[in-house]
Amino acid sequence: MDRYPPIAAHGLVGDLQTAALVSSQGVVDWFAAPRFDSPSVFAALLDHDRGGYLSLAPERPEGTSKQLYYPDTAVLVTRFMSPDGVGEVVDFMPPDRARKATDRHTLIRVVRAVRGTVDFTLECRPRFDYGRAEHQLELGENRGLFRAPGMDAHLQTTFPLERDGQDVRGRVTLSAGEVGGAVFTVCASGGEAPAPPSVDSLAEQAQETGLFWQQWLHQSRYRGRWPELVHRSVITLKLLTYAPTGALIAAATTGLPEQVGGERNWDYRFTWVRDGALSVRALLDLGFAEEAVAFVHWLVERLYEREGREDEPLQTMYRIDGDPDLPEETLEHFEGYRGSFPVRIGNGAADQLQLDIYGEALYAVSQGRELAQQATYRGWKALSRALDWFADSWDRPDEGIWETRGGRQDFTYSRVMAWVAFDHGLALAEHFRRPADLEKWRRARDAIFEQVMERGWSEKEGAFVQHYDGDVLDASLLLMPMVQFISPRDPAWLSTLDAMDRKLVSDSLVYRYDPAASPDGLRGSEGTFSLCTFLYVDALARAGRLPQARYTFEKMQTYANHVGLFAEEVGPSGEQLGNFPQAFTHLSLIMAATTLDRALDAEEGR
């Protein structure tokens, strides 16, 4: 077992309330429960010695291992090829069908021999509350009960277990065709123990889970050129969505570094207004209206909560249940992934001023009749009050989309999205004949447009730039043509694309910006942002640069991991960096694929 396997060497399984990472060595080295944003039970990915893990793999380490998903599902298969035979571990979590928050969650690990005879070993070493809580073990022949403050964890197997301090080990020998398994269930203290597993019950649950995902994916209306890549991305978005509220988290993990050994290590297990809002368009493009509507309802609820207050109607991010309190703290006892310290939980960026979120919120609400018609009178009043307030408040420096900690600036992207807020608000009011101060909104929209065109443009670079007081380029502006702020073939925009090619693009990969030229208050460097690369593809396709767009998209696929997942960044050696898998990357992949498909179809006369 590697102390720290590559970030990309993992698959994701989940039940729509929480999720686990499983390494290609058969190790569950990240699992938080009962929710995505709960304290961890297994976190060896952040501290090998103190984090805890659940390993199930061949006893002899010789040979190779490979992972794949069972087609069109979130059922993960890890295959081990050894001198003695071929074995498999099948991991899945039965999905939440009731969509009610629960404290009981189950990870099922089915083990089988495919060829020859394989000796499998199991090690279960939970470390509750990010390794801060002690636990006690009650051991039976085929079961172990780990008792920690406020939580019980039941491990039940089809083979004997033995004590290893307060942890357990097990061993089973399987010949070709034989099957075993381990079921790990967490619940509140004193919760009822699950029924002992049988080979038949494990097979039945695996089949039911696979059928759930295949039936859900059958809704997809994507008929483009990259079905496997797009469908894996939308399954990943679903896995990162908290079913009881419809909130999409940014990633399944916390603390994974943007630079190994660096300090850019953040907690992404929360719901950013920006990420969730932009996912609405991606979901609708593929036919998943129910998930899109659920997020819009969650978003409008956040506006309801601020009714009658005079401060900001929205904040940058929330917990998955809408709680706005996300205090940031450091886990001092964790060494971090390969020494990447500090390991943070919570996120201080929740208190930042990021004005672009109003544009993204209105963009989400306005997408498609199936969403706009969901707006009740109360919902419309909440939106219109927010826009009335924003019309008097948009012209302020802020921290911007990248959540810099180097001081507020007049970020061009924030102004562009402020324009989007009023432009889409006006379109909604006029189309659905809703009461609104149209003149006030129109004045604000037009003033923002003129300001961006006059102050957001750099004659030196021949491009729109990051903020008004500099000449630094910023990849967030790749969204300008998508939100229709500017025509994708306007000479000013084509000049901006050319400037980005020169300054931000490296072998088709795109940096957010140059931290050396625009200090962001943090030490160290970072890799290229996969999100930005897919936005680049989208912008190239809209600009008619189709050979370049397609080649960039095809090359980007080579940076996906072995099961089609992307972390936040790509490092200098092609390694994946940052929290994993990242929703924003996968939703931008869907957007790029659908835009590129439409452009290629138009060129081919379809």
Secondary structure, DSSP 8 states (H G I E B T S, - for coil): --SS--TTSEEEEE-SS-EEEEETTSEEEEEE-SSTTS-EEE-TTT-TTTS-EEEEEESS--SEEEEEE-TTSS-EEEEEEETTEEEEEEEE----SS----S-EEEEEEEEEEEEEEEEEEEEE--HHHHTS--EEEE-SSEEEEEETTEEEEEEESS-EEEETTEEEEEEEEETT-EEEEEEEEEETT--------HHHHHHHHHHHHHHHHHHHTT----SS-HHHHHHHHHHHHHTEETTTTEE-SBS-B---SSTTSS---B--SEEHHHHHHHHHHHHHHT-HHHHHHHHHHHHHHHHHTTT-SS-S--SEE-TTS------EE-TT---GGG----EES-GGGGS--THHHHHHHHHHTSSHHHHTT--HHHHHHHHHHHHHHHTT-SS-B-TTTT-SS--B-BHHHHHHHHHHHHHHHHHHHHHT----HHHHHHHHHHHHHHHHHHSEETTTTEE-SBTT-----GGGGGTTTTTSS-TT-HHHHHHHHHHHHHTEETTEE-S--TTTS--S--S---EEHHHHHHHHHHHHHTT-HHHHHHHHHHHHTTS-TTS---SEE-TTS-EESSSSBHHHHHHHHHHHHHHHHHHHHHTT-
